[in-house]
Amino acid sequence: MTDKRIKIMLVDDNKIDLFIHRTFIDQMNITTSVVEFLFVKEALAFLEENEKTQWPELILLDIHMPGLNGFDFLDKYKELSEVLRQKCKIVIVSSSLASSDKLKIKENPLIIHLLEKPLNTDKLRDLLIAENII
């Protein structure tokens, strides 16, 4: 087991899912901070306005959201500093995805994995260890 602590960003339009994910992550005891966003625009603004020390090492991103969705987030995220993006990994967390969405996720090099809702702490921990994030 590792003692490494990371910063995590949650982007999901569902307040209940945010609460559940935050609770699970807190129980895992792997973070120095968790920031939550209901809207893609707010999450992107946070990343644009904050320096390297505030950037998360992990973003848990929902795909289906009103307004800008998770794929829109990824399109705009590509335009951010490559130096900052290199230290951050993105995991999609979604309840149901069409096969076309799964294909888009698989083909996107920014995404390291897809986890189904509800978040499973064992699967998340295994993934973070396998990816050398924690």
Stockholm file with secondary structure:
# STOCKHOLM 1.0

chainA/1-134         MTDKRIKIMLVDDNKIDLFIHRTFIDQMNITTSVVEFLFVKEALAFLEENEKTQWPELILLDIHMPGLNGFDFLDKYKELSEVLRQKCKIVIVSSSLASSDKLKIKENPLIIHLLEKPLNTDKLRDLLIAENII
#=GR chainA/1-134 SS CCCCCEEEEEECSCHHHHHHHHHHHHHHTCEEEEEEESSHHHHHHHHHHSCGGGSCSEEEECSCCSSSCHHHHHHHHTTSCHHHHTTCEEEEEESCCCHHHHHHHHHCTTEEEEEESSCCHHHHHHHHHHTTCC
#=GC SS_cons         CCCCCEEEEEECSCHHHHHHHHHHHHHHTCEEEEEEESSHHHHHHHHHHSCGGGSCSEEEECSCCSSSCHHHHHHHHTTSCHHHHTTCEEEEEESCCCHHHHHHHHHCTTEEEEEESSCCHHHHHHHHHHTTCC
//
